[in-house]
Amino acid sequence: MRTWLIGTAALIATGTGLALAPSAATSASAQTRGAAVDWDIGPVIDGRNYSVNLPRHPERTARGWSIDFPDPRQPGELHYVTTRSRPLVGARHIIVRYRIDAAPGARFIAQETPSETATVSLYFQRRGDNWRAKGPYQFFRWYAPPATVQPLAPGVHEMRVALDGAWGSVYGKSGAQYPQMFESALADIDNIGLVFGSASGRGHGVYATGPARFTLLDFRVE
């Protein structure tokens, strides 16, 4: 049996994929609290958190966690939401279900490029990244294929993303072009999670024009 670790919850390989598995000594409610605490809102680079005016961790909910998007009442930006992961060599897909609730008329704005659609997508990051994207470090962060990027919109949504060579590095070089770099990142993974931004700036931040909330319902690797 192969196990991946997402936050404090073990993802246990079964015939149908992977499921969140609380330990025998941990109650379901404590497991949910741990899942929220073990996700970080960031990124924090050189001591600065780029997700401005947001807490360090999401808010615990009955099924997982949620984050209120920054809006005119408390201006700010949501960039990355990440959790620690064990190596993903041999994994095939990441599956995410989430819900977005928004006040009537509220819109989502890409902070860096307001003319583009605000989006959410997947990423993972190799251990030891210095965030400079110079030399080999340009292959330490990998972003999900463009076809899997989703616009931010109210409702319940799902992403099912294959862990294959279609993922792109910081400068858009694909895993198919640089398979050794891609596989090395999967084997030495540090963080995995969601990035908010736009097509041209995946994790460059979003905010809302009115009250809006992102709720994670499920995050699985199989």
N, C-alpha and C positions, 0 to 999 in steps of 0.2 A: 504494500500500500504506500503510495507516494503522497506527501503532504506539502502544501505550500502554506506559508504563514502570511495572512493579511491582517495587520494590526495585531490584536491579541487573540484573534480567532483562527483556529486551524482550519484550512481548507483541505478536506480529505477526499482523495480520489476514490470514486465509486464507479459502478457500471454506468451511471448516468451523468458523471461529471464530478463536481465538487460541491460540498455544502458546508455552511458554517457549523462548526462543532464545538460548543462550549465544553470545557473540561468537566470531569465528574464532580470536582470540588467547587465549581463555579455555577451559581444560579443563572437562569436566563436573563434576569433583570441586571445582574452584575455584569454579565457578558455584554449586554447592550451598552451599559455605561462605559465599559472598557473600549468598545468599538469606537465610540464617539471621542473619547479622550485620546486614543491612539491615532487619530487623524489630525493633521496639522494644516492650518490655514497659513499660507505664505506666498512665495518663498521668502525665507530669511537669508539674506546675503550680506556678509560683512556686518552683521548685527542689525541690519535694517529689514523690517518686514514690508514687503511690497504690496501686500493686501492691507491697504490703509483703512484705519478705523474699524477693524474687525477683531473679534476675539482670537486667541491663539488656537482654539479648538472649536469644532462645531457644537451645536446644542443637541443633547441627547433627546431622542424621541422614542416612542413605543417600538418602532421597527428599525431604528438605526440612528440617523442624525440629520440635522437640518442647519441651514445657514440663511440668514436674512441678507438679501442683496443690499449693498449701500444705496441710498437714495437721497433726495434733497434734504430730508430731515437730519441725516448724518452722512454727509458726503464721504466718499471713499471709493475703493476698487477691490474687487475679488479677482485674484489671479490663479493661484494653485491651491488644491486641497489634496494632500498626499498622506500615505501611510507606508510603514516599512514592509518589506517583502523579502522572503527567501528567494533563492535563484529560481527562475522560471524555465530553465532548460527542460524541454519535453512537454511544456504546456502548449495548448493549441489555440485557445480563445480566452478573451476576457469578456464577460457579460455584465452589463450594468443596467439596472432599472432605477429610474428616478422620477420624481414628480415636481413640477413647478407650479406654484400658486402665485397669482398676481392680482392686484386691484384692477378694476376696469380702467382701461386706457393706459395702464403702465407699459412702458416700452423698455427694452434692454439695449444698452449702448456700449459699443466697443470703445474703451477708454482712449486707445491710441489712434484708432481709425474710425471715428464716428460714422463715416459714410458706409462702412461695411457692416454686414450682419453680425450681431453678437452671437458667439458660439460657445459650446462646451465639447471637449474631446478628451481622449485618453493619452497618457504619456507614461514612460518609465525612465528611471535615471540610474546610471551606474554609480557604484560606490566611489567616493573620492573626487567627485566632480568639483571643479573650482569655479564654475559658472562663467568662465572667460571664453569658452568655445574656441580656443586657440590650439593649433596642432592636434594631438590626439583627443583633446577634450571636446572637440566638435562632435565626437561620436559618443559622448557620455549621456546625452539626453536624446530620447527617441520619441517621436510623436506619431500618433495613429494616422493611417492613410487618409488623404483628403476626403474620400468618398464616405468616410465614417463620421466626419465632423457634423454635429447637429446644431441647428439654430436654437437659441433659447426662446421657448414659447410655453405658455401654460399647458398643463396636461401631464399625463403619464407617458414616459418615453422609455425606449430600450435601445441599448447599443450592444451589438455582438461583433467583436473585432478579432479577426484571426491574428495570431502572433507569427507573422511571416515577413518576408522581405519587402513588403509594400510599405512598412513603416519608414519614416524619414528622420534623418538626423537634424541637428540644429539648423544647418544650411540646406536642408532638403535633399541630401544624398540618401538614396534608398538602401535598405538592408540587402536588397538583391545585388546592388552594386558593390557593397562592402560587407559581405556576409561574415567575415571574421570579426569585424568590429561589432556587428549586430549580435552575433552569438556570444561574444565576450561580455557585452553589456547584460544579456539575459543571464549569463552564468554568474555575474558579479553584481547583481541588482541591489540597489539600496532602497529607493522609493518608487512607488507606483501610485497613480491617481488620476485626477481630473484637472484639466486646465481650461481657463475661461479667457476668451479674447475674441479673435476674428480669424478669418482664413489666412491673412498675411501676418498675424501676430498671435499665435495660439494661446500663449499664457500671459498676454500683455494687459489683461484686466478688463472687467466689465462693471457696469453699475446699472441701476434701474431708475426710471423717472418717477416711480411711485412704489408703494409697498409691494414686495415680492419675496418669495422664499423658495429655496432649493432644498428638496428632501431626498436623501439617498434611501432607496428601498431595498436594493440588492447589489452586491458587488462580488462576482464569482470568477474564478479562474478554473478552466477545465482542460 
